[in-house]
Amino acid sequence: MRIGTLSQALWLLVPLFLVAFAAGALRAAAARQAEPGRRRLLQLLWVLLLLVGTPLWLFAAATLGLI
């Protein structure tokens, strides 16, 4: 993988940081929930966001020619 310019690097990395930030926000929200069912749902969502969101963005970046 070769990234030539700063803008190419930003186009690749900023969406990954957004996915990670959203997952962290879901994780923090899950930790604050008193209701077990809602806490499990939020825990499931943050794991799925990391497991699905990151590879999906990398596939999209490869398709768009960013990688």
N, C-alpha and C positions, 0 to 999 in steps of 0.2 A: 504494500500500500504506500503510495507516494502522494503527499499533499503538497501542492506547489505554492499556494499563497495563503495568506492569513484568512482571507474571505472563504476559501474552500474549507479550511480547518473549522472556521466558525459555523459554516453551513452543516458540517458533519457533527460537531460536538455540542452545539447549543441545544438541538433537539434531544440529545442523550441526557444532557443536564436537566432538561425540563421533565423528561420521563423519571429520572432519579429524584428530582424535587417532588413531583407528584406522588411517587411511591413513598417518600419520606413523610409527606403530609398525611397520606392514608395510614401509615404506620403509627404516627403520632395520634391521629384521631382514634385508631383502634385501641391504643393504650388508655385513652380517657373514657372509653365506654364502660358503663356499669352493667349494661344488659349483655349477657353472654352471646346471644344469637347475633346481635349487631356487631359485637367485637369480632366474632369468628368471620362474619361476612367481610368486614373491613380488612382483616388479616389475609383472607383469601384474595381480596382485590389487590392488595399491595404486592403480594407475591406474583399474581398473574400479570400485573402491570410490568414488573421487572422481567418475568420470563417470556412474555409475549411482546411487550412494547419495544424492548431493546432490539431483539432480532428483527422485528418488523421494520423498525426504522433503518437498521443496517441494510436490509433487503431493499427498502425504498431508496436509500442513498446509493446503493450499487446500481439500481435500475436507472436512477437519474444521472448516473455518471459522476457522483461526488467522490466515489472511492476508486 
